[in-house]
Amino acid sequence: MPAKIRSKKREIGEKELCPCGSGIKYKYCHKKTTKKYFEFDNGDVVAEVAIPQELVNQLEESRKEFKNIFGRSPYKSDPVFWNRAELKENTILKRTKKVMRAAKVPEELIFAYEKTGLIIASDSPATSRAEREEFRSAVKEYFQLKEDNSDPFYIFTYLDSHSIIPF
């Protein structure tokens, strides 16, 4: 098995244009926010959002509960909210969105989660290239809808308020 190659990353320089596409220098745009941009040696640019301690504590408690019930630590492929399996998917989605908003996760990432069912971190080895592309496409769709003065969450609001009867 080949050794995993690690690429070094650096935060975007203050005088560089912000990768968010605003056309503003990074120090005046995202430098002082919770969303930071980093560039890897290979040229890839990623955005990172700090996770509040309350969410870290909740995830740790969930991990301990999982281990207590199943006798092992969760694998990367196990659902994050495994202990809510008895709830309807819609309820899980609403609770996840609530936690994401409490954690100040950017709206475009919440939209992408709601559209794809994926939560992707910048260095997530547990996701395929296709999943990352699907997630990126959903983020782009969010910005396109905003640019068109549409509410990106409208379709989800409609679906949440109507029952869908399976065939």
Secondary structure, 3 states (H helix, E strand, C coil): CCCCCCCCEEECCCCCECCCCCCCEHHHCCCCCCEEEEEECCCCEEEEECCCHHHHHHHHHHHHHHHHHHCCCCCCCCCCCHHHCCCCHHHHHHHHHHHHHHCCCCHHHHHHHHHHCCCCCCCCCCCCHHHHHHHHHHHHHHHHHHHCCCCCCHHHHHHHCCCCCCC
